[in-house]
Amino acid sequence: MSEDTFKDQLAIEEKAEDLAKQAMDLGLIPSFTIRYYPDCWEFFLPNQTEPDFLTPEEAYFKLKKLLEGAGKS
């Protein structure tokens, strides 16, 4: 398993967005929503049990785990 390192907040936000696109392309999630704020992005995955938006870090780890479970990381 490769370990990602992030130099700033934008890097993890962009990586989480990329992972969400990969998960959507594989049919693991039907869609995703990102709320863009000047200081941070918020992610929402529609088939998550929590009704709240996720931080970029939470979205990254949730999507990474989902993709690893599907054999794609």
VENMO-V882230 format. One record per backbone hydrogen bond with DSSP energy under -1.0 kcal/mol. CO is the residue of the C=O (numbers start at 1). NH is the residue of the N-H. If there is no record, write none. Layout:
BEGIN
CO	NH
CO	NH
END
This chain:
BEGIN
8	12
9	13
10	14
11	15
12	16
13	17
14	18
15	19
16	20
17	21
18	22
19	23
20	24
21	25
22	26
23	28
24	27
33	44
35	42
40	37
42	35
43	54
44	33
45	48
54	43
55	59
56	60
57	61
58	62
59	63
60	64
61	65
62	66
63	67
64	68
65	69
66	70
67	72
68	71
END
